[in-house]
Amino acid sequence: MSSALKINRTQLASRPLIERLGFVVDVAMILLVISNLSLIVFDWVFSASVVQGLFASYLPRFHQAYLHHIHHNFITIDLIFIAIYLTELGVRWAIAIYRKTHHRWFFYPFVHWYDVLGCIPVGSFRWLRVLRLVTLLHRMQRMGLIDLSGTYLGRTVIKYYKIIVEEISDRVVINVLQGAQQEVADGAPLLHRIDENIIQPRKTLLAEFIVDKIIDISRESHTLYHRKATDYIAELVDKSLTKTRQGSRLAAIPIAGTRVRLRISETVKEIVESVLHELVQDLAATENRQVLETLILDIAHLVTPEGDDLNGFVQQIINEVLDEVIAQVAIKRWQQELEED
């Protein structure tokens, strides 16, 4: 496998001019961030007295030039980088507003929080510029403009980028869902709105769905089990005849009694089979659908709780659904992928 960075020139050439310019800006920002981070690392190493002594001994001119022109003015130089970062951030924010990328115009800096915090000229925040670098590379990879999969650095960056993004997004989603659970637990009006605006308007659709299922199941069951059902009912009738007083008298009649009882069982079997067939046909009949839907709605109305019972009923359903969603979100997919590898 090749370990070189690949640029998809065909994909790049097919993009609109504005996106090609964006690619150039991204490349420039990547080089700028790498230069800035390299300078931060070097200046941090240079701050050690031992390192300064070594430079003073072996590279005195470089030591003096770097000490007076860069090290002593490091904050000013870093502010120049920050000014460029803020300009690029402002332009992208304006483009996001124009394209309506986010639901609200002020969402952009919250989504790209690492870019904003990375502009703070404090040591711990400066390292967030690494995320800016990773994000730029990942965006270009996602757009198909470059291919980092053949490089060790690219595979490493993509892997840890996914881990960081998943961990952060999972925390945010879980907090939002837990907040929703708290609102459900605290607010009865919310539960009534859910019932009135979501559940009640869809009762008719639900009834139609149930009717369709009843028809499908009855047809399938009748096709598969009508013979067993009629045999079972006929057997019950035959047993009942032997247990009743009149049935016992009938069975006591020599020869004719047994024949009559068998004839009755066969007649009942034919009647049951005909009734079951007609019942299935009636259920599937178009003119009976409305009656069946009305019956289901009436049953649903009878079993639907009211007042505080309704609040508890809806609350339990919503909380259980949110619990399942939270459990699903909490699954660490990146960990599963590492275990599979």
C-alpha positions as CSV (number, residue, x, y, z in Angstrom):
1,M,0.0,0.0,0.0
2,S,1.3,3.4,-0.9
3,S,2.2,5.7,2.0
4,A,2.0,8.9,0.0
5,L,-0.7,11.5,0.3
6,K,-3.0,11.3,-2.8
7,I,-4.8,14.3,-4.3
8,N,-7.8,13.4,-6.4
9,R,-7.3,15.8,-9.2
10,T,-10.3,14.5,-11.2
11,Q,-12.6,15.0,-8.3
12,L,-11.1,18.5,-7.6
13,A,-11.5,19.5,-11.3
14,S,-15.2,18.5,-11.3
15,R,-16.0,20.8,-8.3
16,P,-17.3,24.3,-8.7
17,L,-14.8,27.2,-8.7
18,I,-15.8,28.3,-5.2
19,E,-15.0,24.8,-3.8
20,R,-11.7,24.7,-5.6
21,L,-10.8,28.0,-4.1
22,G,-11.9,26.6,-0.7
23,F,-9.6,23.7,-1.3
24,V,-6.7,26.1,-1.9
25,V,-7.6,28.0,1.3
26,D,-7.8,24.7,3.2
27,V,-4.3,23.7,2.1
28,A,-3.0,27.2,3.0
29,M,-4.6,26.9,6.4
30,I,-3.2,23.4,6.9
31,L,0.3,24.7,6.2
32,L,-0.3,27.7,8.4
33,V,-1.5,25.6,11.3
34,I,1.4,23.2,10.9
35,S,3.8,26.2,10.9
36,N,2.1,27.7,13.9
37,L,2.2,24.4,15.9
38,S,5.8,23.8,15.0
39,L,6.7,27.3,16.2
40,I,4.8,26.7,19.4
41,V,6.6,23.4,20.1
42,F,10.0,24.9,19.1
43,D,9.5,28.0,21.3
44,W,8.4,25.8,24.2
45,V,11.6,23.7,23.8
46,F,13.7,26.8,23.4
47,S,12.4,28.2,26.7
48,A,14.5,25.6,28.5
49,S,17.7,27.1,29.7
50,V,19.7,24.0,28.7
51,V,18.4,24.3,25.1
52,Q,19.3,28.0,25.0
53,G,22.7,27.2,26.3
54,L,23.3,24.6,23.5
55,F,22.1,27.1,20.8
56,A,24.3,29.8,22.3
57,S,27.3,27.5,22.1
58,Y,26.9,26.0,18.7
59,L,24.6,28.4,16.8
60,P,25.2,31.8,18.5
61,R,23.8,33.9,15.6
62,F,20.6,31.9,15.3
63,H,20.3,32.0,19.1
64,Q,20.5,35.8,19.3
65,A,18.2,36.3,16.3
66,Y,15.5,33.9,17.5
67,L,15.8,35.1,21.1
68,H,15.4,38.8,20.3
69,H,13.1,38.7,17.2
70,I,10.8,35.7,17.9
71,H,11.0,34.4,21.4
72,H,10.6,37.9,23.0
73,N,7.9,38.7,20.6
74,F,6.2,35.3,20.6
75,I,2.8,36.7,21.8
76,T,2.8,39.3,19.0
77,I,3.6,36.7,16.4
78,D,1.0,34.3,17.7
79,L,-1.6,37.2,17.5
80,I,-0.8,37.5,13.8
81,F,-1.7,33.8,13.4
82,I,-4.8,34.3,15.5
83,A,-5.8,37.3,13.3
84,I,-5.6,35.0,10.2
85,Y,-7.6,32.3,12.0
86,L,-10.3,34.7,13.1
87,T,-10.5,36.1,9.5
88,E,-10.9,32.6,8.1
89,L,-13.4,31.7,10.8
90,G,-15.5,34.9,10.1
91,V,-15.5,34.1,6.3
92,R,-16.7,30.5,6.9
93,W,-19.3,31.7,9.3
94,A,-20.6,34.2,6.8
95,I,-20.7,31.5,4.1
96,A,-22.6,29.2,6.5
97,I,-25.1,31.9,7.2
98,Y,-25.6,32.5,3.5
99,R,-26.0,28.8,2.8
100,K,-28.2,28.3,5.9
101,T,-26.0,25.4,6.9
102,H,-27.2,25.5,10.5
103,H,-30.7,26.0,12.0
104,R,-29.7,29.4,13.5
105,W,-27.1,31.9,12.3
106,F,-25.2,31.8,15.6
107,F,-24.8,28.0,15.8
108,Y,-21.6,28.0,13.7
109,P,-19.1,29.1,16.5
110,F,-20.7,26.5,18.9
111,V,-20.3,23.7,16.3
112,H,-16.7,24.8,15.6
113,W,-16.0,25.5,19.3
114,Y,-12.4,24.2,19.0
115,D,-11.6,26.8,16.3
116,V,-12.9,29.6,18.6
117,L,-11.2,28.4,21.7
118,G,-8.0,27.7,19.8
119,C,-7.8,31.4,19.0
120,I,-7.3,32.2,22.7
121,P,-3.5,33.0,23.2
122,V,-3.1,30.8,26.2
123,G,-0.9,27.7,26.2
124,S,-3.6,25.1,27.0
125,F,-6.0,26.6,24.4
126,R,-3.4,26.8,21.6
127,W,-3.2,23.0,21.4
128,L,-6.8,23.0,20.2
129,R,-5.4,24.2,16.9
130,V,-4.5,20.6,16.4
131,L,-8.3,19.9,16.1
132,R,-8.5,22.6,13.5
133,L,-5.8,20.8,11.5
134,V,-7.5,17.4,11.9
135,T,-10.9,18.9,10.9
136,L,-9.5,20.4,7.8
137,L,-7.9,17.1,6.7
138,H,-11.0,15.1,7.6
139,R,-13.2,17.4,5.6
140,M,-11.0,17.2,2.5
141,Q,-10.9,13.4,3.0
142,R,-14.7,13.2,3.3
143,M,-15.2,15.3,0.2
144,G,-12.9,12.9,-1.7
145,L,-10.4,15.6,-2.6
146,I,-7.5,13.8,-0.8
147,D,-6.8,10.3,0.3
148,L,-5.1,9.9,3.6
149,S,-6.0,6.2,4.0
150,G,-2.7,5.1,2.6
151,T,-0.6,7.0,5.1
152,Y,0.1,6.0,8.7
153,L,-0.5,9.6,9.9
154,G,-3.8,9.7,8.0
155,R,-5.1,6.4,9.4
156,T,-4.1,7.6,12.9
157,V,-5.7,11.0,12.5
158,I,-8.9,9.6,11.1
159,K,-9.2,7.0,13.8
160,Y,-8.7,9.4,16.7
161,Y,-10.8,12.0,15.0
162,K,-13.8,9.6,14.9
163,I,-13.2,8.7,18.6
164,I,-13.1,12.3,19.7
165,V,-16.2,13.3,17.6
166,E,-18.1,10.2,18.8
167,E,-17.3,10.8,22.5
168,I,-18.2,14.5,22.4
169,S,-21.4,14.0,20.3
170,D,-22.5,11.1,22.5
171,R,-22.1,13.3,25.7
172,V,-24.1,16.1,24.1
173,V,-26.9,13.8,22.8
174,I,-27.2,12.0,26.2
175,N,-27.4,15.3,28.1
176,V,-30.1,16.5,25.7
177,L,-32.1,13.3,26.1
178,Q,-31.7,13.2,29.9
179,G,-32.9,16.9,29.9
180,A,-35.9,15.8,27.9
181,Q,-36.6,13.0,30.4
182,Q,-36.5,15.6,33.2
183,E,-38.9,17.8,31.4
184,V,-41.3,14.9,30.8
185,A,-41.1,14.0,34.5
186,D,-41.7,17.7,35.6
187,G,-44.3,18.9,33.1
188,A,-47.9,17.5,32.9
189,P,-48.8,20.1,30.1
190,L,-46.0,18.6,27.9
191,L,-47.5,15.1,28.3
192,H,-51.0,16.5,27.3
193,R,-49.5,18.2,24.3
194,I,-47.9,14.9,23.2
195,D,-51.2,13.1,23.6
196,E,-53.2,15.9,21.8
197,N,-50.8,16.8,19.1
198,I,-49.1,13.4,18.4
199,I,-51.1,10.5,19.6
200,Q,-54.7,11.6,19.1
201,P,-54.3,12.8,15.5
202,R,-52.8,9.5,14.5
203,K,-55.4,7.2,16.1
204,T,-57.3,6.8,12.8
205,L,-54.1,5.8,11.0
206,L,-53.3,3.4,13.8
207,A,-56.8,1.9,13.5
208,E,-56.3,1.5,9.7
209,F,-53.0,-0.2,10.3
210,I,-54.5,-2.6,12.9
211,V,-57.4,-3.5,10.5
212,D,-55.0,-4.3,7.7
213,K,-53.0,-6.5,10.1
214,I,-56.1,-8.3,11.3
215,I,-57.2,-8.9,7.7
216,D,-53.8,-10.2,6.7
217,I,-53.4,-12.4,9.7
218,S,-57.0,-13.8,9.4
219,R,-56.4,-14.7,5.8
220,E,-53.1,-16.3,6.4
221,S,-54.3,-18.1,9.5
222,H,-57.4,-19.3,7.7
223,T,-55.3,-20.7,4.8
224,L,-52.9,-22.5,7.1
225,Y,-55.1,-23.6,10.0
226,H,-58.8,-23.7,8.9
227,R,-58.8,-27.5,8.7
228,K,-57.3,-27.8,12.2
229,A,-59.7,-25.3,13.6
230,T,-62.8,-27.0,12.2
231,D,-61.5,-30.4,13.3
232,Y,-60.9,-29.0,16.8
233,I,-64.3,-27.4,17.1
234,A,-66.1,-30.5,15.7
235,E,-64.2,-32.6,18.3
236,L,-65.3,-30.3,21.1
237,V,-69.0,-30.6,19.9
238,D,-68.7,-34.4,19.7
239,K,-67.3,-34.5,23.3
240,S,-70.0,-32.2,24.5
241,L,-72.7,-34.4,23.0
242,T,-71.5,-37.3,25.0
243,K,-71.4,-35.3,28.2
244,T,-74.9,-33.8,28.0
245,R,-78.1,-35.6,29.1
246,Q,-79.6,-35.5,25.6
247,G,-76.3,-36.6,24.0
248,S,-76.1,-39.6,26.4
249,R,-79.7,-40.6,25.5
250,L,-78.8,-40.3,21.8
251,A,-75.7,-42.4,22.2
252,A,-77.7,-45.1,24.1
253,I,-79.9,-45.8,21.0
254,P,-78.5,-48.9,19.4
255,I,-76.7,-48.4,16.0
256,A,-78.8,-45.4,15.0
257,G,-77.6,-43.3,18.0
258,T,-74.0,-43.5,17.0
259,R,-74.8,-42.7,13.3
260,V,-76.9,-39.7,14.3
261,R,-74.1,-38.4,16.6
262,L,-71.6,-38.8,13.8
263,R,-73.9,-37.0,11.4
264,I,-74.4,-34.2,13.8
265,S,-70.6,-33.8,14.2
266,E,-70.1,-33.8,10.5
267,T,-72.8,-31.2,10.1
268,V,-71.4,-29.0,12.8
269,K,-67.9,-29.3,11.2
270,E,-69.3,-28.2,7.8
271,I,-71.1,-25.3,9.5
272,V,-68.0,-24.2,11.4
273,E,-65.9,-24.4,8.3
274,S,-68.5,-22.3,6.4
275,V,-68.8,-19.8,9.2
276,L,-65.0,-19.3,9.5
277,H,-64.7,-18.8,5.7
278,E,-67.6,-16.3,5.7
279,L,-66.0,-14.5,8.7
280,V,-62.7,-14.1,7.0
281,Q,-64.5,-12.8,3.9
282,D,-66.5,-10.3,5.9
283,L,-63.4,-9.0,7.6
284,A,-61.8,-8.3,4.3
285,A,-64.9,-6.8,2.7
286,T,-64.5,-3.1,1.9
287,E,-68.0,-2.2,3.3
288,N,-67.0,-3.6,6.7
289,R,-63.7,-1.8,7.1
290,Q,-65.3,1.3,8.6
291,V,-67.2,-0.8,11.1
292,L,-64.0,-2.6,12.2
293,E,-62.0,0.7,12.4
294,T,-64.8,2.3,14.5
295,L,-64.8,-0.8,16.8
296,I,-61.0,-0.5,17.3
297,L,-61.2,3.2,18.0
298,D,-64.0,2.6,20.6
299,I,-61.9,-0.1,22.3
300,A,-58.9,2.2,22.3
301,H,-61.0,4.9,23.9
302,L,-62.2,2.6,26.6
303,V,-58.7,1.4,27.5
304,T,-57.1,4.9,27.2
305,P,-56.3,6.2,30.7
306,E,-57.4,9.7,31.7
307,G,-56.1,12.5,33.9
308,D,-53.2,11.6,36.1
309,D,-53.3,8.1,34.7
310,L,-52.8,9.4,31.2
311,N,-49.8,11.5,32.4
312,G,-48.2,8.4,34.0
313,F,-49.0,6.2,31.0
314,V,-47.5,8.6,28.4
315,Q,-44.6,9.5,30.7
316,Q,-43.7,5.8,31.2
317,I,-43.7,5.2,27.4
318,I,-41.6,8.3,26.6
319,N,-39.1,7.6,29.4
320,E,-38.7,4.0,28.3
321,V,-38.2,5.1,24.7
322,L,-35.6,7.7,25.8
323,D,-33.8,5.1,27.9
324,E,-33.5,2.8,24.9
325,V,-32.2,5.7,22.8
326,I,-29.7,6.7,25.5
327,A,-28.5,3.1,25.8
328,Q,-28.0,2.9,22.1
329,V,-26.1,6.3,22.0
330,A,-23.9,5.2,24.9
331,I,-22.5,2.3,22.8
332,K,-18.9,3.0,21.9
333,R,-18.7,2.0,18.3
334,W,-15.1,3.0,18.0
335,Q,-14.3,0.5,20.8
336,Q,-16.2,-2.2,19.0
337,E,-14.2,-1.5,15.8
338,L,-10.9,-1.7,17.7
339,E,-11.9,-5.0,19.2
340,E,-12.9,-6.3,15.7
341,D,-9.5,-5.3,14.3
